Each structure stands twice: as C-alpha cells, then as structure tokens.
Amino acid sequence: MNRWTRGAVVALLGGMCVVGRAEAQAFEGSITMRMAGRTPQGVTNQQMEYLVRAGKLRVNMGGAAGGMTMIAVPQEKKLYVLVAAQNAYMEMTLPEAAAAAQAATAPAADVKVTRTGRMETVAGLSCEHVEVTSKTGSTDLCLTKALGRFINPLDGMRGAIAPWQQQIANEFPLKVTMPDGTVPLEVTKVERRRLSNDLFAIPDSYTKMSMPARPPAR
C-alpha cells in the first residue's frame, strides 16, 4: 500500500477501528476491497482481503509470494505482521483498555459528521452516504451496519478515538470518496462463511523477527 492510499484511507478510517469484544463483531466471513493509490506512474489498484471471525481480524495484501498479512487478536492484545516471502512474522502489543477509555476525554476535533440519508447499494449491501467535513474538505463515506464495526489493524495501536469518530465507529465503509472525487477504497465482494481458526494463527514454520527500531522523536 503506497503512501497516498495509506494517508487517505488510514487517516480517515483510523478512528473507526475499535478492536473490541467478539460479540461486537457479528459478521463472519471475507470482504474483498479495491484499494487505489497514486504513484509516479499513475493510479494503481490493489486488492485487499479482509477476514473476520469472533472479533479476530486477518488482512491479506499483495500476492501470495511477496504479500503481507496482518492478524489482530484482541483477546491476546496482539497484532501480528506476517511476511510470506521470508516465512517470518513480527509481533506488536495492542493498547490496553484504559488507553481506549481516554477517548471520552479527548478534545473535540474540528470535524463535522453529516448523515445525508442518501442510500446506495455497494457489493450487494445498502449503505448510507455520510459526509465527514474538516478544514481540508468533505469526504464521503458510504457506511453500512450489516458488517459490524470496521477494524483497522494498522491504526489499532492508538487506542483513543475522537468524539466525531465515535459517531460512526460501529459502521463499516463500503466506499470512500475523497474531496477530489477519487475513490481510494471500495468493497467489491462480501461473502458470509465459516472461517478456520488456523487463519488467525501464526504458522508453525514461521520464525519471529524483531520490530524495526523507530527513529528518535524530534
């Protein structure tokens, strides 16, 4: 996922990621998404597979040989990053529940959420267009309640979310339209099915890698 895609989608949807209790995530199955991003060579499309079962999440990105997988296991407060090309994985700790509680006292952001009442069908599911307006413009999220809450493993390390984000935290984005009209994320297929627990476990053949050191804060 390139910087443009991650900046547009993760920043917007990060607040919707509440890696919560298993009962809060009723949907079980796979969700296929088309991720679009700008590169020097133009706009590129990448497919992402989002698998969820009993509150656990697996995200597959890229091809089988050089792809990357993220597994979020709230019950263990762990996030695992699997690198198939190296038969290896990295392990990170999700925030404690107390960190998420800080959202209640977080200052209100200069962001407005407007429910338009305008409906659309995306990947066979009905969603409502919700406008999220800030100083940088108005972004359109087509949200559905049929899939439970959106869990973003990349941003799940933060814990706290802003009050405006809490308004849409229990809904799932089927389509995101940026202020310039581009669509960086769109769900193309939803399949309800039973998933094996093995999909949310580290393969025995994988070895653990150390997390890369973060640069010192300036």
Disulfide bonds with the S-S distance in Angstrom:
Cys127-Cys142 2.03
